[in-house]
Amino acid sequence: MPVAASIASRSVGPTCHTGKVNSATTRLVTPAEARVDLGAVRHNIGVLAGHAEGAEMMAIVKSDGYGHGAAAIAGACLEAGASRLGTALLSEALTLREAGVTAPILAWLITPGEPLDKAALREIELSAAAPWAIDEIAAAARRTGRPVRVHLKVDTGMSRGGASATDWPSLVKQALAVQAEGAIEIAGIWSHLACADTPEHPANKLQLVAFDEALAVADELGVSSGVIRHIANSAATVTFPQARYDMVRPGLATYGLSPVPERGDFGLRPAMTLVARLANVKRVPAGSGISYGHLYVTDRETTLGLVPLGYADGIMRSGTNRVEVLAAGKRRRVAGRVCMDQFVIDLGDDSADAGDEVILFGPGDRGEPKCQDWADSLGTITYEIVTRIGSRVPRVHSAGVDSVGR
């Protein structure tokens, strides 16, 4: 079985609790779980490949695959046609290697003193934007006898990571000198767009001008024309063809969440459905104050349901009296304060029992809220919703069925 397929067909890591994908016979009974449809992930990679128009694809699986379970997501992405993976941290890349992922992985957020020998030994590509990074990567390569593939990062206007335009020539010269020694290979040149989720923002085109200028400098200094040029994130992949260059780096869109919500869903399908089982159901009289601070008071005799998820699990406290869930066939707003481990919903006179399923968000097929609905209600972005789901919530991966062929 190919590595990608083997990763996708078993649970890996602390956030997964089933022995096999969608194995109901071995599933533990838990108060809540995040169900992740790997078929949706493969579908999304197919959609993104259509937008990429031949550019190579690096699927971004940082932050445990945006909270979806990195190893299983990595396998699904590779099966669907992504050729590379990206993580923020070296530790995330090493975890993927331990899970059996053999595809190229780039880790880009490196700080001084990290165990770069492990990166060299496990063939993890690294980003460098300053002289100290080149020095430490080269030292690790010398100690291990394993040259490291390096992506040089230039700051094109985000003013975050990357070498400034002033420092860029010296960084390239240093990297070329170390490459001549054989300690590193310059594998890529890259940057990051600051405003791609606002496609009409003038900064986008200005950043491409700056990126092209940096590429020209590298070319003049002798960097091979075969390096991978990449700057496009999810939003740029689907809205900004000029930014695709040799490779695109979709993150959020891989998980079926729109990077530009005001322009629709681009045919993407949300991969995560967050569910819980009611822990208690009871009738209370009119005038009952609910949860801490009595921020919700019943205006009639009603039935309350207790949902065993709270801010310790990533359900934001600001969702108090704001976000909705699907329970007993209808959408229900959270009633009262979201607590550390639980919150309450008002079921009215509808029938429900302890153990009944509540859907917090999902693809919307059953009328449940979508992750975007939660983000809109909370004044945030979908990235924050899915990445905050905590480790007490098991990720359960199902194989799913692709709806877009590759």
Salt bridges, closest charged atoms under 4 A:
GLU33 OE2 - ARG27 NH1 3.22
GLU33 OE2 - ARG35 NE 2.70
GLU53 OE1 - ARG244 NH1 3.34
GLU56 OE2 - ARG84 NE 2.84
GLU79 OE1 - ARG42 NH1 3.81
GLU98 OE2 - ARG122 NH1 2.73
ASP117 OD1 - ARG143 NH2 2.62
GLU123 OE2 - ARG146 NH2 3.42
GLU125 OE2 - ARG84 NH1 3.11
GLU125 OE2 - ARG149 NE 2.77
GLU125 OE1 - HIS151 NE2 2.66
GLU181 OE2 - ARG142 NE 2.56
GLU185 OE2 - ARG149 NH1 3.04
ASP246 OD2 - ARG229 NE 2.74
ASP299 OD1 - ARG300 NH1 2.79
GLU301 OE2 - ARG283 NE 3.61
ASP313 OD1 - ARG392 NE 2.82
GLU324 OE1 - ARG331 NH1 3.54
GLU324 OE2 - ARG333 NH2 3.84
ASP341 OD1 - ARG392 NH2 2.89
ASP346 OD1 - ARG300 NH2 3.39
ASP349 OD1 - ARG283 NH1 2.99
ASP350 OD2 - LYS330 NZ 3.28
ASP350 OD2 - ARG332 NH2 2.72
GLU357 OE1 - ARG35 NH2 2.69
GLU357 OE2 - ARG366 NH1 3.94
ASP365 OD2 - ARG269 NH2 2.44
ASP373 OD2 - ARG331 NH2 3.69
GLU384 OE2 - ARG388 NH1 3.47
ASP402 OD1 - ARG42 NE 2.56
